[in-house]
Amino acid sequence: MPVEPSLNKNQHIVLKWLKYPLNDIPNRFSKNYFAYVTCLFLGQAPDKVLKAYQELSPEQQLEVLAAFADLEMKEVAE
C-alpha cells in the first residue's frame, strides 16, 4: 500500500528532494537515504527542504522514510 499520497505538503517537499540525485549537493554522497539525512543535518539541502524538514514531527519524518523506502523497493523490483 503506497504511503506517498497521504503525506502532507512538507513531507512531499522532503520526499521530492530525496528522489533527486545528489549530484548538485556539496560533498556529494552515494545515492542512499542516510546520505540525504547527512545533508539535512549539515545544512546542505536547499533552504526550502531544510525548512520543510524542520517542520516535521518525528512521526512525520518516519512516514517520509516509509514512502522513500516504498519507492526504492519498487525501483529495485523493476
JOSUL-V308764 format. One record per backbone hydrogen bond with DSSP energy under -1.0 kcal/mol. CO is the residue of the C=O (numbers start at 1). NH is the residue of the N-H. If there is no record, write none. Layout:
co=CO nh=NH
co=CO nh=NH
This chain:
co=3 nh=6
co=4 nh=7
co=8 nh=12
co=9 nh=13
co=10 nh=14
co=11 nh=15
co=12 nh=16
co=13 nh=17
co=14 nh=18
co=15 nh=19
co=17 nh=20
co=22 nh=25
co=30 nh=32
co=32 nh=36
co=33 nh=37
co=34 nh=38
co=35 nh=39
co=36 nh=40
co=37 nh=41
co=38 nh=42
co=39 nh=44
co=40 nh=43
co=46 nh=50
co=47 nh=51
co=48 nh=52
co=49 nh=53
co=50 nh=54
co=51 nh=55
co=53 nh=56
co=57 nh=61
co=58 nh=62
co=59 nh=63
co=60 nh=64
co=61 nh=65
co=62 nh=66
co=63 nh=67
co=64 nh=68
co=65 nh=69
co=66 nh=70
co=67 nh=71
co=68 nh=72
co=69 nh=73
co=70 nh=74
co=71 nh=75
co=72 nh=76
co=73 nh=77
co=74 nh=78
